Amino acid sequence: MAGESVLIIILVLFFLVAGVVLLTSGQGEEKGYYEALSKKRDLREFVTHNPERPEPGALRLGGWISIAVGLLILIIWLWAQAGS
């Protein structure tokens, strides 16, 4: 039983760390993209956001999903431990 608990805690930590990494990398990519655009002479792309770049938003969304999965696994595990 103790080995299973360690594996579940490792799984939870993996999802939480992966979520934080995805969130920060998505924010950094978006910030770098808009800073690069603001230095250009033609600001049409910066103002209209055309063409749209889904990558930073997708990274942030993946981060939130990963954090939610990690927390869900932790809650289910704690609930199962309380029932035992």
The first five atom37 places (N, CA, C, CB, O) and aatype in JSON, in Angstrom:
{
  "aatype": [12, 0, 7, 6, 15, 19, 10, 9, 9, 9, 10, 19, 10, 13, 13, 10, 19, 0, 7, 19, 19, 10, 10, 16, 15, 7, 5, 7, 6, 6, 11, 7, 18, 18, 6, 0, 10, 15, 11, 11, 1, 3, 10, 1, 6, 13, 19, 16, 8, 2, 14, 6, 1, 14, 6, 14, 7, 0, 10, 1, 10, 7, 7, 17, 9, 15, 9, 0, 19, 7, 10, 10, 9, 10, 9, 9, 17, 10, 17, 0, 5, 0, 7, 15],
  "atom_mask": [
    [1, 1, 1, 1, 1],
    [1, 1, 1, 1, 1],
    [1, 1, 1, 0, 1],
    [1, 1, 1, 1, 1],
    [1, 1, 1, 1, 1],
    [1, 1, 1, 1, 1],
    [1, 1, 1, 1, 1],
    [1, 1, 1, 1, 1],
    [1, 1, 1, 1, 1],
    [1, 1, 1, 1, 1],
    [1, 1, 1, 1, 1],
    [1, 1, 1, 1, 1],
    [1, 1, 1, 1, 1],
    [1, 1, 1, 1, 1],
    [1, 1, 1, 1, 1],
    [1, 1, 1, 1, 1],
    [1, 1, 1, 1, 1],
    [1, 1, 1, 1, 1],
    [1, 1, 1, 0, 1],
    [1, 1, 1, 1, 1],
    [1, 1, 1, 1, 1],
    [1, 1, 1, 1, 1],
    [1, 1, 1, 1, 1],
    [1, 1, 1, 1, 1],
    [1, 1, 1, 1, 1],
    [1, 1, 1, 0, 1],
    [1, 1, 1, 1, 1],
    [1, 1, 1, 0, 1],
    [1, 1, 1, 1, 1],
    [1, 1, 1, 1, 1],
    [1, 1, 1, 1, 1],
    [1, 1, 1, 0, 1],
    [1, 1, 1, 1, 1],
    [1, 1, 1, 1, 1],
    [1, 1, 1, 1, 1],
    [1, 1, 1, 1, 1],
    [1, 1, 1, 1, 1],
    [1, 1, 1, 1, 1],
    [1, 1, 1, 1, 1],
    [1, 1, 1, 1, 1],
    [1, 1, 1, 1, 1],
    [1, 1, 1, 1, 1],
    [1, 1, 1, 1, 1],
    [1, 1, 1, 1, 1],
    [1, 1, 1, 1, 1],
    [1, 1, 1, 1, 1],
    [1, 1, 1, 1, 1],
    [1, 1, 1, 1, 1],
    [1, 1, 1, 1, 1],
    [1, 1, 1, 1, 1],
    [1, 1, 1, 1, 1],
    [1, 1, 1, 1, 1],
    [1, 1, 1, 1, 1],
    [1, 1, 1, 1, 1],
    [1, 1, 1, 1, 1],
    [1, 1, 1, 1, 1],
    [1, 1, 1, 0, 1],
    [1, 1, 1, 1, 1],
    [1, 1, 1, 1, 1],
    [1, 1, 1, 1, 1],
    [1, 1, 1, 1, 1],
    [1, 1, 1, 0, 1],
    [1, 1, 1, 0, 1],
    [1, 1, 1, 1, 1],
    [1, 1, 1, 1, 1],
    [1, 1, 1, 1, 1],
    [1, 1, 1, 1, 1],
    [1, 1, 1, 1, 1],
    [1, 1, 1, 1, 1],
    [1, 1, 1, 0, 1],
    [1, 1, 1, 1, 1],
    [1, 1, 1, 1, 1],
    [1, 1, 1, 1, 1],
    [1, 1, 1, 1, 1],
    [1, 1, 1, 1, 1],
    [1, 1, 1, 1, 1],
    [1, 1, 1, 1, 1],
    [1, 1, 1, 1, 1],
    [1, 1, 1, 1, 1],
    [1, 1, 1, 1, 1],
    [1, 1, 1, 1, 1],
    [1, 1, 1, 1, 1],
    [1, 1, 1, 0, 1],
    [1, 1, 1, 1, 1]
  ],
  "atom_positions": [
    [[0.83, -1.21, 0.0], [0.0, 0.0, 0.0], [0.86, 1.25, 0.0], [-0.94, 0.01, 1.21], [0.49, 2.25, -0.62]],
    [[1.99, 1.21, 0.69], [2.84, 2.4, 0.75], [3.46, 2.7, -0.61], [3.94, 2.23, 1.79], [3.64, 3.87, -0.96]],
    [[3.79, 1.66, -1.38], [4.34, 1.86, -2.72], [3.35, 2.52, -3.65], [0.0, 0.0, 0.0], [3.72, 3.36, -4.47]],
    [[2.08, 2.14, -3.53], [1.04, 2.75, -4.35], [0.87, 4.23, -3.99], [-0.29, 2.0, -4.17], [0.65, 5.06, -4.87]],
    [[0.96, 4.54, -2.72], [0.82, 5.93, -2.28], [1.94, 6.8, -2.85], [0.82, 6.01, -0.76], [1.7, 7.93, -3.27]],
    [[3.14, 6.26, -2.85], [4.28, 7.02, -3.39], [4.09, 7.26, -4.88], [5.61, 6.27, -3.14], [4.37, 8.36, -5.37]],
    [[3.62, 6.26, -5.6], [3.39, 6.42, -7.04], [2.32, 7.47, -7.32], [2.99, 5.08, -7.67], [2.45, 8.26, -8.25]],
    [[1.27, 7.47, -6.54], [0.2, 8.45, -6.74], [0.7, 9.86, -6.44], [-1.02, 8.11, -5.86], [0.39, 10.79, -7.18]],
    [[1.47, 10.02, -5.38], [2.02, 11.34, -5.05], [2.96, 11.8, -6.16], [2.77, 11.3, -3.68], [2.95, 12.98, -6.52]],
    [[3.77, 10.9, -6.7], [4.67, 11.26, -7.8], [3.85, 11.67, -9.02], [5.6, 10.08, -8.16], [4.21, 12.64, -9.7]],
    [[2.78, 10.96, -9.31], [1.92, 11.29, -10.44], [1.28, 12.67, -10.25], [0.82, 10.23, -10.61], [1.24, 13.47, -11.19]],
    [[0.8, 12.95, -9.05], [0.2, 14.26, -8.76], [1.24, 15.37, -8.93], [-0.38, 14.29, -7.31], [0.97, 16.39, -9.56]],
    [[2.41, 15.15, -8.37], [3.47, 16.17, -8.49], [3.87, 16.38, -9.95], [4.69, 15.76, -7.67], [4.12, 17.52, -10.36]],
    [[3.92, 15.31, -10.72], [4.24, 15.45, -12.15], [3.24, 16.33, -12.85], [4.29, 14.08, -12.82], [3.62, 17.24, -13.59]],
    [[1.94, 16.08, -12.64], [0.92, 16.89, -13.3], [0.96, 18.34, -12.84], [-0.46, 16.3, -13.04], [0.79, 19.25, -13.65]],
    [[1.18, 18.57, -11.56], [1.23, 19.94, -11.05], [2.44, 20.69, -11.6], [1.25, 19.95, -9.52], [2.32, 21.85, -12.0]],
    [[3.59, 20.05, -11.61], [4.81, 20.7, -12.13], [4.67, 20.93, -13.63], [6.06, 19.83, -11.83], [5.04, 21.99, -14.13]],
    [[4.15, 19.94, -14.35], [3.95, 20.11, -15.8], [2.99, 21.27, -16.08], [3.4, 18.8, -16.43], [3.2, 22.04, -17.01]],
    [[1.94, 21.4, -15.27], [1.0, 22.49, -15.45], [1.64, 23.85, -15.24], [0.0, 0.0, 0.0], [1.4, 24.78, -16.01]],
    [[2.44, 23.97, -14.2], [3.11, 25.25, -13.93], [4.11, 25.58, -15.04], [3.83, 25.2, -12.55], [4.22, 26.73, -15.46]],
    [[4.84, 24.57, -15.51], [5.8, 24.79, -16.6], [5.07, 25.24, -17.86], [6.62, 23.52, -16.88], [5.52, 26.16, -18.54]],
    [[3.96, 24.59, -18.2], [3.21, 24.98, -19.39], [2.64, 26.4, -19.26], [2.07, 23.98, -19.65], [2.67, 27.17, -20.22]],
    [[2.14, 26.73, -18.09], [1.6, 28.09, -17.89], [2.68, 29.15, -18.05], [0.97, 28.21, -16.5], [2.47, 30.15, -18.75]],
    [[3.81, 28.94, -17.44], [4.88, 29.95, -17.52], [5.47, 30.02, -18.92], [5.97, 29.65, -16.51], [5.81, 31.11, -19.38]],
    [[5.61, 28.88, -19.6], [6.16, 28.94, -20.95], [5.18, 29.6, -21.92], [6.52, 27.53, -21.44], [5.6, 30.3, -22.83]],
    [[3.89, 29.38, -21.73], [2.89, 30.04, -22.57], [2.89, 31.55, -22.37], [0.0, 0.0, 0.0], [2.79, 32.31, -23.34]],
    [[3.01, 31.98, -21.13], [3.06, 33.42, -20.86], [4.34, 34.03, -21.42], [2.97, 33.69, -19.36], [4.31, 35.13, -21.98]],
    [[5.45, 33.33, -21.29], [6.71, 33.84, -21.82], [6.71, 33.91, -23.33], [0.0, 0.0, 0.0], [7.22, 34.87, -23.91]],
    [[6.13, 32.91, -23.99], [6.06, 32.93, -25.45], [5.17, 34.06, -25.94], [5.54, 31.59, -25.98], [5.51, 34.74, -26.91]],
    [[4.05, 34.27, -25.29], [3.15, 35.35, -25.7], [3.8, 36.71, -25.48], [1.82, 35.27, -24.93], [3.69, 37.6, -26.32]],
    [[4.47, 36.88, -24.36], [5.14, 38.15, -24.07], [6.24, 38.42, -25.09], [5.73, 38.13, -22.64], [6.35, 39.54, -25.6]],
    [[7.05, 37.41, -25.4], [8.1, 37.57, -26.39], [7.56, 37.9, -27.77], [0.0, 0.0, 0.0], [8.14, 38.7, -28.5]],
    [[6.44, 37.27, -28.13], [5.82, 37.52, -29.44], [5.34, 38.95, -29.55], [4.65, 36.55, -29.67], [5.6, 39.62, -30.55]],
    [[4.64, 39.43, -28.54], [4.11, 40.79, -28.62], [5.2, 41.85, -28.46], [3.05, 40.99, -27.58], [5.08, 42.93, -29.03]],
    [[6.23, 41.55, -27.71], [7.34, 42.51, -27.63], [8.07, 42.61, -28.96], [8.32, 42.1, -26.52], [8.49, 43.69, -29.35]],
    [[8.22, 41.48, -29.65], [8.87, 41.5, -30.97], [8.01, 42.26, -31.97], [9.12, 40.06, -31.46], [8.54, 42.99, -32.81]],
    [[6.7, 42.1, -31.89], [5.82, 42.81, -32.81], [5.82, 44.31, -32.55], [4.4, 42.27, -32.71], [5.75, 45.1, -33.49]],
    [[5.89, 44.7, -31.3], [5.81, 46.12, -30.99], [7.05, 46.87, -31.46], [5.62, 46.31, -29.49], [7.03, 48.1, -31.55]],
    [[8.13, 46.16, -31.75], [9.35, 46.81, -32.23], [9.37, 46.96, -33.75], [10.56, 46.04, -31.78], [10.25, 47.62, -34.29]],
    [[8.4, 46.35, -34.44], [8.35, 46.44, -35.9], [7.73, 47.76, -36.33], [7.57, 45.26, -36.49], [7.01, 48.41, -35.57]],
    [[8.02, 48.14, -37.58], [7.45, 49.38, -38.11], [5.98, 49.21, -38.44], [8.22, 49.83, -39.35], [5.18, 50.11, -38.17]],
    [[5.6, 48.08, -39.02], [4.22, 47.85, -39.38], [3.49, 47.22, -38.2], [4.11, 46.94, -40.64], [3.71, 46.05, -37.89]],
    [[2.66, 47.98, -37.55], [1.99, 47.5, -36.34], [0.6, 46.93, -36.61], [1.88, 48.63, -35.34], [-0.16, 46.68, -35.67]],
    [[0.26, 46.72, -37.89], [-1.06, 46.19, -38.2], [-1.28, 44.83, -37.53], [-1.24, 46.06, -39.73], [-2.34, 44.58, -36.96]],
    [[-0.28, 43.96, -37.58], [-0.41, 42.64, -36.97], [-0.53, 42.76, -35.45], [0.79, 41.76, -37.33], [-1.27, 42.0, -34.83]],
    [[0.17, 43.71, -34.86], [0.11, 43.91, -33.41], [-1.26, 44.43, -32.98], [1.21, 44.88, -32.96], [-1.8, 44.0, -31.96]],
    [[-1.81, 45.36, -33.73], [-3.09, 45.97, -33.36], [-4.26, 45.04, -33.65], [-3.28, 47.29, -34.11], [-5.16, 44.91, -32.81]],
    [[-4.26, 44.4, -34.81], [-5.41, 43.58, -35.2], [-5.3, 42.14, -34.74], [-5.57, 43.61, -36.69], [-6.27, 41.39, -34.82]],
    [[-4.13, 41.73, -34.25], [-3.87, 40.35, -33.84], [-4.17, 39.39, -34.98], [-4.72, 39.99, -32.61], [-4.68, 38.29, -34.77]],
    [[-3.83, 39.81, -36.2], [-4.08, 38.99, -37.36], [-2.77, 38.77, -38.08], [-5.13, 39.65, -38.3], [-2.16, 39.77, -38.46]],
    [[-2.27, 37.6, -38.3], [-2.89, 36.31, -38.03], [-2.8, 35.94, -36.55], [-2.23, 35.22, -38.87], [-1.84, 36.28, -35.85]],
    [[-3.81, 35.24, -36.1], [-3.89, 34.83, -34.7], [-2.9, 33.7, -34.44], [-5.32, 34.37, -34.33], [-2.73, 32.81, -35.27]],
    [[-2.25, 33.74, -33.29], [-1.31, 32.68, -32.91], [-1.9, 31.92, -31.74], [0.09, 33.26, -32.54], [-1.96, 32.45, -30.63]],
    [[-2.33, 30.68, -31.95], [-2.97, 29.92, -30.87], [-1.99, 29.25, -29.91], [-3.86, 28.88, -31.45], [-2.4, 28.77, -28.85]],
    [[-0.69, 29.21, -30.24], [0.25, 28.45, -29.42], [0.31, 28.9, -27.96], [1.62, 28.54, -30.02], [0.2, 28.05, -27.08]],
    [[0.49, 30.2, -27.67], [0.56, 30.58, -26.24], [-0.71, 30.25, -25.47], [0.85, 32.07, -26.12], [-0.65, 29.8, -24.33]],
    [[-1.84, 30.46, -26.09], [-3.1, 30.14, -25.43], [-3.26, 28.65, -25.21], [0.0, 0.0, 0.0], [-3.79, 28.21, -24.19]],
    [[-2.79, 27.86, -26.17], [-2.88, 26.41, -26.04], [-1.96, 25.91, -24.93], [-2.53, 25.73, -27.37], [-2.32, 24.99, -24.2]],
    [[-0.79, 26.52, -24.8], [0.11, 26.13, -23.72], [-0.5, 26.44, -22.36], [1.46, 26.83, -23.87], [-0.43, 25.62, -21.44]],
    [[-1.1, 27.62, -22.23], [-1.73, 27.98, -20.96], [-2.91, 27.06, -20.65], [-2.19, 29.44, -20.98], [-3.09, 26.63, -19.51]],
    [[-3.72, 26.76, -21.66], [-4.86, 25.87, -21.46], [-4.39, 24.48, -21.05], [-5.72, 25.79, -22.74], [-4.97, 23.86, -20.16]],
    [[-3.34, 23.99, -21.7], [-2.78, 22.69, -21.31], [-2.26, 22.71, -19.89], [0.0, 0.0, 0.0], [-2.38, 21.71, -19.17]],
    [[-1.69, 23.83, -19.48], [-1.23, 23.95, -18.1], [-2.37, 23.88, -17.11], [0.0, 0.0, 0.0], [-2.27, 23.19, -16.09]],
    [[-3.45, 24.58, -17.39], [-4.6, 24.55, -16.48], [-5.22, 23.15, -16.43], [-5.66, 25.58, -16.92], [-5.64, 22.69, -15.37]],
    [[-5.28, 22.48, -17.59], [-5.83, 21.12, -17.61], [-4.94, 20.19, -16.8], [-5.96, 20.61, -19.06], [-5.44, 19.35, -16.04]],
    [[-3.63, 20.32, -16.95], [-2.7, 19.47, -16.2], [-2.82, 19.7, -14.7], [-1.27, 19.74, -16.66], [-2.8, 18.74, -13.93]],
    [[-2.94, 20.94, -14.28], [-3.12, 21.24, -12.86], [-4.44, 20.66, -12.35], [-3.07, 22.76, -12.61], [-4.5, 20.11, -11.25]],
    [[-5.5, 20.78, -13.15], [-6.8, 20.24, -12.74], [-6.75, 18.72, -12.61], [-7.89, 20.64, -13.75], [-7.31, 18.16, -11.67]],
    [[-6.07, 18.05, -13.54], [-5.96, 16.59, -13.45], [-5.17, 16.19, -12.21], [-5.29, 16.03, -14.73], [-5.54, 15.26, -11.51]],
    [[-4.08, 16.9, -11.95], [-3.29, 16.6, -10.76], [-4.07, 16.78, -9.48], [0.0, 0.0, 0.0], [-4.0, 15.94, -8.58]],
    [[-4.82, 17.87, -9.39], [-5.63, 18.1, -8.19], [-6.75, 17.08, -8.06], [-6.21, 19.5, -8.21], [-7.08, 16.66, -6.96]],
    [[-7.33, 16.68, -9.19], [-8.39, 15.68, -9.17], [-7.86, 14.33, -8.68], [-9.01, 15.53, -10.56], [-8.5, 13.66, -7.88]],
    [[-6.69, 13.94, -9.17], [-6.08, 12.69, -8.7], [-5.81, 12.78, -7.2], [-4.77, 12.4, -9.47], [-6.05, 11.82, -6.47]],
    [[-5.3, 13.92, -6.73], [-5.01, 14.1, -5.31], [-6.29, 14.01, -4.47], [-4.32, 15.44, -5.06], [-6.29, 13.37, -3.42]],
    [[-7.35, 14.64, -4.91], [-8.62, 14.62, -4.16], [-9.19, 13.21, -4.1], [-9.64, 15.58, -4.8], [-9.65, 12.77, -3.05]],
    [[-9.15, 12.51, -5.22], [-9.68, 11.13, -5.24], [-8.85, 10.23, -4.34], [-9.69, 10.56, -6.69], [-9.39, 9.38, -3.63]],
    [[-7.53, 10.42, -4.37], [-6.67, 9.6, -3.53], [-6.9, 9.89, -2.04], [-5.2, 9.86, -3.89], [-6.97, 8.96, -1.23]],
    [[-7.03, 11.17, -1.69], [-7.3, 11.52, -0.29], [-8.66, 10.99, 0.15], [-7.23, 13.05, -0.11], [-8.81, 10.53, 1.28]],
    [[-9.64, 11.06, -0.73], [-10.98, 10.55, -0.42], [-10.94, 9.04, -0.2], [-11.98, 10.89, -1.56], [-11.59, 8.51, 0.71]],
    [[-10.15, 8.34, -1.04], [-10.04, 6.88, -0.89], [-9.29, 6.52, 0.38], [-9.34, 6.27, -2.12], [-9.59, 5.51, 1.01]],
    [[-8.3, 7.34, 0.76], [-7.56, 7.08, 2.0], [-8.45, 7.31, 3.22], [-6.31, 7.97, 2.08], [-8.34, 6.59, 4.21]],
    [[-9.31, 8.3, 3.16], [-10.2, 8.57, 4.28], [-11.24, 7.48, 4.45], [-10.88, 9.92, 4.1], [-11.68, 7.21, 5.57]],
    [[-11.64, 6.86, 3.36], [-12.64, 5.79, 3.41], [-12.07, 4.48, 3.9], [0.0, 0.0, 0.0], [-12.82, 3.61, 4.33]],
    [[-10.75, 4.32, 3.84], [-10.13, 3.05, 4.26], [-10.01, 2.92, 5.75], [-8.76, 2.9, 3.66], [-9.52, 1.91, 6.25]]
  ]
}
